[in-house]
Amino acid sequence: MAFTVTPRDAGVRFAVHVQPRARKPGIDGAQGDALRVRVQAPPVDGAANDAVIAVIADTLGVPRRAVRIAAGFSGRQKLVDVDGIDAPAATARLLPR
């Protein structure tokens, strides 16, 4: 199965695999059916979740309030919803060729 961005009413949804305590934050391509996101924050008190939201918002060029974690708050595997962007634009920004 490959990484896919699913359209929703107000935006998109996709799976994320988080790598906390990374040396450098950013998007690191696809890992199976999920987007690999590196964050410097540790997985404590929601710090990594906040960092994931920041990395995705910055990459997609949307406000941080448009990004929310829909599932997987306490694990490395998460479902992320992003409002205000369509699936082709999100895919192009998350996985540039």
Stockholm file with secondary structure:
# STOCKHOLM 1.0

chainA/1-97         MAFTVTPRDAGVRFAVHVQPRARKPGIDGAQGDALRVRVQAPPVDGAANDAVIAVIADTLGVPRRAVRIAAGFSGRQKLVDVDGIDAPAATARLLPR
#=GR chainA/1-97 SS CCCCCEECSSEEEEEEEEETTCSSCEEEEEETTEEEEECSSCSSTTHHHHHHHHHHHHHHTCCGGGEEEEECTTSSEEEEEEESCCHHHHHHHHSCC
#=GC SS_cons        CCCCCEECSSEEEEEEEEETTCSSCEEEEEETTEEEEECSSCSSTTHHHHHHHHHHHHHHTCCGGGEEEEECTTSSEEEEEEESCCHHHHHHHHSCC
//
